[in-house]
Amino acid sequence: MQGFPQPLLQALGHRVPPTLHDILYAELAHRTPAQLLDRIERRWHTRWSHAIHERDEDDRRRWAPQEIAEFLVGRGPCRNSACEDGHLIRDSSACPYCQKPEHRFVPGIAEAPATSEHARRTAAEIRQAMVATRSGRTKPTLRPGPSPWPPPPPPSQEP
């Protein structure tokens, strides 16, 4: 339980719903505590950290804190016991049963690692664009199209 993010614990009022205990015990039959902590952290940072503040049109929470906690701990949609969010636990390869596995970025095996020269060149381009925009030398271009606002009324010509 100490692995839950602090904002979620605060939203739960530092009380753990009984259903969450049931889910945790069921998952501990298939995963180690370290694997569950990894699951909670991965899911929190990839989807649920911002969901705790999402509001609907009526300014009500879109997701209840208990629902978020259950999603963080619960099993994913795939029923393959070796699958963890679309990837197999033993070697992190894609699960053959999942239709849409989640993207998992692993910096050590990235296809094209960034070089120092590439990073310097990109940073220089960003700096030049920021300075040009800030100094007023270039103005952002607006896409032409219909305006969402009605046109202003014509000026009245009273004598």
matplotlib code that plots the C-alpha trace (Angstrom):
import matplotlib.pyplot as plt

x = [0.0, 2.9, 3.6, 0.5, 1.3, 0.7, -1.9, -4.0, -3.7, -4.8, -7.8, -8.7, -8.5, -5.7, -8.3, -8.0, -11.3, -11.9, -12.2, -8.6, -7.4, -9.1, -7.6, -4.1, -4.3, -5.5, -2.7, -0.1, -0.9, 0.5, 3.0, 5.7, 5.3, 8.1, 6.3, 3.1, 5.0, 6.4, 2.9, 1.5, 4.3, 4.1, 0.4, 0.4, 2.9, 1.6, -2.1, -3.5, -1.5, -3.4, -6.7, -7.2, -7.9, -10.0, -13.5, -16.5, -18.9, -20.7, -17.4, -17.6, -14.6, -14.4, -12.7, -13.3, -10.1, -11.1, -11.5, -8.0, -6.5, -8.2, -7.0, -3.4, -3.4, -5.8, -5.0, -5.0, -7.5, -5.3, -6.0, -2.5, -1.0, 2.5, 1.3, 1.9, 0.2, 0.9, 4.4, 5.6, 7.2, 10.1, 11.7, 9.5, 8.6, 5.1, 2.4, 1.1, -2.5, -2.8, -4.4, -2.9, 0.0, 1.0, 4.1, 7.1, 10.0, 13.3, 16.2, 18.9, 17.5, 16.2, 16.7, 18.5, 20.2, 20.7, 24.2, 25.7, 25.8, 22.2, 21.2, 23.2, 21.7, 18.2, 18.7, 20.1, 17.1, 14.7, 16.6, 16.6, 12.8, 12.1, 14.3, 12.7, 9.2, 9.9, 11.7, 8.8, 10.8, 8.4, 4.8, 3.0, 1.0, -2.7, -4.4, -6.9, -10.4, -13.8, -13.7, -15.7, -16.8, -19.3, -18.0, -18.0, -20.9, -20.2, -19.4, -22.4, -22.3, -24.4, -24.2]
y = [0.0, 2.3, 2.1, 4.2, 7.8, 10.4, 12.4, 9.2, 8.4, 11.9, 11.6, 8.4, 10.1, 7.8, 5.0, 1.9, 0.5, -3.2, -4.1, -2.9, -5.4, -8.2, -7.2, -6.9, -10.4, -11.9, -10.3, -11.3, -14.9, -14.2, -11.3, -10.5, -7.3, -5.7, -6.5, -4.9, -1.8, -1.6, -1.9, 0.8, 3.2, 2.5, 2.9, 6.0, 7.7, 6.6, 7.3, 7.9, 10.7, 13.4, 11.5, 12.3, 15.9, 15.3, 16.9, 16.3, 18.9, 19.2, 19.8, 16.4, 14.1, 11.9, 9.1, 8.2, 7.7, 4.2, 3.4, 4.8, 2.7, -0.4, 0.2, 0.7, -2.6, -4.8, -7.2, -5.8, -6.8, -9.8, -13.1, -14.4, -14.9, -14.0, -10.7, -7.4, -4.5, -6.0, -7.3, -10.6, -10.5, -12.9, -10.8, -7.7, -9.0, -8.2, -10.5, -12.6, -12.5, -8.7, -6.8, -3.4, -3.7, -0.5, 1.3, 0.7, 3.1, 1.6, 4.0, 1.4, -0.1, 3.0, 2.7, 6.0, 7.3, 11.1, 12.4, 15.4, 17.2, 16.5, 17.7, 21.0, 21.6, 21.0, 23.2, 26.0, 25.8, 26.0, 29.0, 30.8, 30.3, 31.5, 34.7, 35.4, 35.1, 37.1, 40.0, 40.4, 39.8, 37.0, 36.7, 33.4, 32.8, 32.0, 29.5, 31.1, 29.9, 30.9, 32.8, 31.3, 34.8, 36.9, 39.9, 43.2, 45.5, 48.2, 51.6, 53.8, 57.0, 59.5, 63.1]
z = [0.0, 0.5, -3.2, -4.1, -5.2, -2.5, -4.5, -4.9, -1.2, -0.3, -2.7, -0.9, 2.4, 3.4, 3.7, 1.6, 0.2, 1.0, -2.6, -3.1, -0.6, -2.4, -5.7, -4.1, -2.6, -5.8, -7.8, -5.2, -6.2, -9.7, -9.2, -6.6, -4.6, -6.6, -9.9, -8.5, -7.4, -11.0, -12.4, -10.1, -11.0, -14.7, -15.0, -12.8, -14.9, -18.3, -17.8, -14.3, -12.8, -14.6, -14.5, -10.8, -11.7, -14.8, -14.6, -16.8, -18.2, -14.9, -13.0, -11.4, -11.2, -14.2, -12.3, -8.6, -6.7, -5.8, -9.6, -10.3, -7.5, -8.8, -12.3, -11.0, -9.2, -11.2, -13.9, -17.5, -20.2, -21.5, -19.8, -20.5, -17.0, -18.3, -19.9, -18.1, -20.0, -23.4, -22.7, -21.4, -18.0, -18.7, -21.6, -22.2, -25.7, -27.0, -25.9, -28.8, -27.4, -27.0, -29.9, -28.9, -26.5, -24.7, -26.0, -23.7, -24.2, -23.1, -23.6, -23.8, -27.0, -28.8, -32.5, -33.0, -29.9, -30.0, -30.5, -28.8, -32.2, -32.9, -29.4, -29.9, -33.3, -32.1, -29.1, -31.3, -33.6, -30.7, -29.2, -32.6, -33.0, -29.5, -29.9, -33.3, -31.9, -28.8, -30.6, -33.0, -36.1, -37.1, -36.1, -35.8, -38.9, -38.4, -40.6, -42.9, -42.5, -41.2, -37.9, -35.0, -34.1, -36.0, -37.9, -36.0, -36.8, -39.4, -37.9, -37.6, -39.6, -37.7, -38.7]

ax = plt.figure().add_subplot(projection="3d")
ax.plot(x, y, z, "-o")
ax.set_aspect("equal")
plt.show()
